[in-house]
Amino acid sequence: MKNEHRGKLTRDGIRIHERADFAGMHKAGELAAQILDDLAPHVAVGQTTGELDRMIEAHVNKAGATSATIGYKGYQHASCISVNHVVCHGIPGSKLPKWKNDTNRRTDDTLMDGDILNIDVTVIVDGWYGDTSRMFVAGQPKPYAERLMQVTHDSLMKGIEAVKPGNTFGDIGHAIQTFVEGHKMSVVRDFCGHGLGRVFHAPPNVLHYGRPGTGPVLEEGMFFTIEPMVNLGRPETKVLSDDWTAITRDKSLSAQFEHSIGVTADGCEIFTLSPAGKFHPTWG
């Protein structure tokens, strides 16, 4: 696409986009967020992750957009759906792995009462990538699961508050880490946010932990995701034999929220705001 390489690169390889590029990111981000808004009523006890993914793919196609994940490194689904102790990259339709507090015998991908799940969707609209994820609940969550989701959501917003020109990526990670650890939870180190725009993944790696004043300096026109993954237990993860599904090593519960943002002259714009105000599972 003729505009793919518009804008300069910093010495860290981070693209600085032009003001006109924000409109494309807002359009892509809004569609990704709208898909998750529309999916919310269908996340329920007895629903399957495979069926949720089929709904997402149908919505993407109806909008005339493209799923960024179908065909990406061999992946064949329009979403990642990560349930309970799955940290990220859960494969829709796969048998749900048993976690330490699961007293039910799981034989497939059917959601049960109290399951919490992250659904991650990335779409391509007019060449721009909209990437977002949020938590959902099937039935009634346990109090500790509610607390985990709230801390994870609030940690994302703490990270976003640190985004403004002159601050560093270390400032973002530090804001998230100190908030999460202050609530006696842990930040996953093995996965991070990333730059995006007219590409799915680009510099920088956006770590969700760090020291103030370290890392590249934020500049107006940078586009990237912030997507903290927070565990009730220890931060370590492992990837299952399917080469995608990442779970907590101690099988503790995990949660994640993700926004795509663009740095402005005095802060940032969030591209993936929920049109219906349903970004948090207890809203709307």
C-alpha positions in Angstrom: 0.0 0.0 0.0 1.4 3.4 -1.0 1.2 4.8 2.5 2.6 1.8 4.4 6.0 3.5 5.0 4.8 7.0 5.6 6.4 8.7 8.6 9.9 8.6 10.0 11.5 6.0 12.1 13.2 6.7 15.5 16.7 5.3 16.2 14.8 2.5 18.0 13.0 1.6 14.9 9.6 3.0 16.1 7.5 4.6 13.4 6.2 8.1 13.9 2.9 8.4 12.2 1.3 11.5 10.8 -1.8 13.1 12.2 -3.9 12.0 9.3 -3.1 8.3 10.2 -5.1 8.6 13.5 -8.4 8.4 11.6 -7.5 5.1 10.0 -6.6 3.6 13.4 -9.8 4.9 15.0 -11.8 3.2 12.2 -10.1 -0.1 12.6 -10.1 0.1 16.4 -13.8 0.9 16.6 -14.7 -2.1 14.5 -12.7 -4.4 16.7 -14.3 -3.0 19.8 -17.8 -3.1 18.2 -17.3 -6.8 17.5 -16.6 -7.5 21.2 -19.5 -5.3 22.2 -21.8 -7.4 20.0 -20.4 -10.6 21.3 -21.0 -9.8 25.0 -24.6 -11.2 25.2 -23.4 -14.5 23.8 -20.8 -15.2 26.4 -22.8 -17.5 28.7 -22.8 -20.8 30.5 -23.2 -23.6 27.9 -21.7 -21.5 25.1 -18.6 -22.8 23.3 -15.5 -20.9 22.4 -15.6 -22.3 18.9 -19.1 -20.8 18.4 -17.9 -17.5 19.7 -15.1 -17.5 17.2 -17.5 -18.3 14.4 -19.6 -15.3 15.4 -16.5 -13.1 15.4 -15.4 -14.2 11.9 -19.0 -13.7 10.6 -19.0 -10.1 11.9 -15.6 -9.3 10.4 -16.7 -10.6 7.0 -20.0 -8.7 7.2 -18.1 -5.5 7.9 -16.0 -6.0 4.8 -12.9 -6.2 6.9 -10.1 -8.8 7.2 -9.2 -10.9 10.2 -5.5 -10.3 11.0 -5.1 -13.6 12.8 -6.5 -16.1 10.2 -3.4 -17.3 8.4 -1.0 -15.5 10.7 1.9 -17.9 11.3 -0.5 -20.8 10.5 -3.2 -19.7 13.0 -6.7 -20.5 11.7 -9.1 -18.5 13.9 -10.5 -15.0 14.0 -9.8 -14.6 17.7 -7.8 -15.9 20.6 -10.0 -17.0 23.6 -8.2 -17.6 26.8 -10.2 -19.1 29.7 -9.3 -19.1 33.4 -5.6 -19.9 33.7 -4.9 -19.5 30.0 -2.8 -16.3 29.9 -3.1 -15.7 26.1 -3.4 -17.2 22.7 -6.1 -19.7 23.7 -7.4 -21.5 20.6 -11.2 -21.4 20.1 -12.8 -24.8 19.8 -10.0 -26.5 21.7 -10.7 -28.5 24.8 -10.3 -26.2 27.8 -7.3 -27.1 30.0 -8.2 -28.0 33.6 -7.0 -25.5 36.2 -6.3 -26.0 39.8 -9.7 -24.7 41.1 -11.8 -26.5 38.4 -13.9 -29.2 40.0 -15.7 -30.0 36.7 -14.7 -32.7 34.2 -14.1 -30.8 31.0 -14.5 -32.7 27.8 -14.7 -29.9 25.3 -14.7 -26.1 24.9 -18.0 -25.4 26.7 -18.1 -22.6 29.2 -19.1 -23.3 32.7 -20.5 -21.1 35.5 -17.8 -18.9 36.9 -15.4 -19.1 33.9 -13.6 -15.9 33.1 -12.2 -15.4 29.6 -10.2 -13.0 27.6 -11.3 -12.5 23.9 -8.7 -10.9 21.7 -9.6 -9.6 18.2 -7.5 -7.9 15.5 -9.1 -6.7 12.3 -7.7 -4.9 9.2 -9.7 -2.0 7.8 -8.3 -0.1 4.9 -4.9 -1.4 5.7 -4.9 -0.3 9.4 -4.9 -2.8 12.2 -7.3 -2.6 15.1 -6.2 -4.8 18.1 -8.1 -5.1 21.4 -9.0 -7.6 24.0 -11.1 -7.6 27.1 -12.5 -9.9 29.8 -15.8 -11.6 29.8 -17.6 -13.8 32.4 -19.8 -16.9 31.9 -22.3 -16.9 34.8 -21.3 -15.6 38.2 -17.6 -15.0 38.8 -15.9 -15.9 42.1 -15.0 -12.8 44.2 -11.3 -13.4 43.7 -11.8 -13.5 39.9 -13.7 -10.2 40.1 -10.9 -8.7 42.0 -8.3 -10.0 39.5 -10.2 -8.6 36.6 -10.6 -5.2 38.3 -6.9 -4.9 39.1 -6.0 -5.9 35.6 -8.3 -3.4 34.0 -7.1 -0.6 36.4 -3.5 -1.5 35.7 -4.1 -0.9 32.0 -5.5 2.5 32.7 -2.6 3.3 34.9 -0.3 2.4 32.0 -2.3 4.6 29.6 -2.1 7.5 32.1 1.7 7.4 31.8 1.6 7.9 28.0 2.6 11.4 26.9 5.6 12.8 25.0 8.7 12.9 27.0 7.9 10.0 29.2 9.4 6.6 28.5 8.2 3.1 27.9 9.7 2.2 31.2 7.3 4.7 32.9 4.4 2.7 31.4 5.7 -0.6 32.6 6.5 0.8 36.1 3.0 2.3 36.5 1.5 -1.1 35.7 3.9 -3.2 37.7 3.7 -1.1 40.9 -0.1 -1.1 40.8 -0.4 -4.8 40.3 2.2 -5.8 42.8 0.6 -3.4 45.3 -2.5 -5.7 45.1 -0.3 -8.8 45.7 -0.7 -10.1 42.2 2.0 -10.6 39.5 2.6 -9.2 36.0 3.4 -11.7 33.2 6.9 -11.1 31.8 6.8 -13.5 28.9 4.5 -11.5 26.7 4.1 -7.8 26.0 2.4 -5.1 23.9 3.7 -4.0 20.6 3.8 -1.3 17.9 1.2 -1.5 15.2 -0.4 0.6 12.4 -0.3 -0.8 8.9 1.5 -3.8 10.3 0.3 -6.3 13.0 3.5 -6.3 15.1 6.3 -3.7 15.0 8.7 -2.1 17.4 8.6 -1.3 20.2 8.0 -4.2 22.7 5.8 -2.6 25.3 6.7 -4.3 28.6 4.3 -4.2 31.5 7.0 -3.9 34.1 10.1 -1.7 34.3 11.9 1.2 35.8 11.0 4.8 35.4 13.0 6.8 32.9 14.2 3.7 31.0 13.5 2.6 27.4 12.7 4.7 24.3 11.2 8.1 24.8 7.5 8.5 23.8 6.9 10.8 20.8 3.8 12.1 19.2 2.7 9.8 16.4 3.7 6.5 18.0 1.1 3.7 17.8 1.2 0.7 20.1 -0.8 -1.6 22.3 -0.8 -1.9 26.1 -2.1 -5.3 27.2 -1.1 -6.3 30.7 -1.6 -9.9 31.7 -2.0 -10.3 35.4 -1.9 -13.6 37.4 -3.3 -14.3 40.9 -0.2 -16.4 41.5 3.3 -16.3 40.2 4.2 -14.7 36.8 5.7 -17.7 35.1 4.0 -19.2 32.1 4.4 -22.2 29.8 3.2 -22.8 26.2 1.3 -26.0 25.6 2.1 -28.6 22.9 -0.1 -26.8 20.3 2.6 -24.1 20.3 0.0 -21.3 20.9 -1.8 -21.7 24.2 0.1 -20.1 27.1 -1.0 -21.0 30.7 0.2 -20.0 34.2 2.8 -22.5 35.4 1.1 -22.7 38.8 -2.3 -22.9 37.2 -3.5 -19.7 39.0 -6.1 -17.6 37.4 -5.0 -15.0 34.8 -6.7 -11.9 33.2 -5.9 -9.4 30.5 -7.2 -6.2 29.0 -5.8 -4.5 25.8 -6.2 -1.2 24.1 -4.5 0.2 21.0 -3.4 3.8 21.4 -1.7 6.7 19.6 0.5 9.3 21.3 -0.7 12.9 20.9 1.0 16.2 21.7 -0.2 16.1 25.3 -1.2 12.5 26.0 -2.8 9.8 23.9 -5.9 8.7 22.1 -7.4 5.3 22.6 -8.4 3.7 19.3 -10.3 0.8 20.7 -12.8 2.3 23.1 -16.0 0.3 23.5 -18.8 2.1 21.5 -21.3 0.8 24.1 -19.2 1.3 27.2 -18.8 -2.5 27.7 -15.0 -2.7 27.9 -15.3 -4.0 31.5 -17.4 -7.2 32.0 -19.6 -5.6 34.8 -20.4 -2.5 32.7 -23.3 -2.0 30.5 
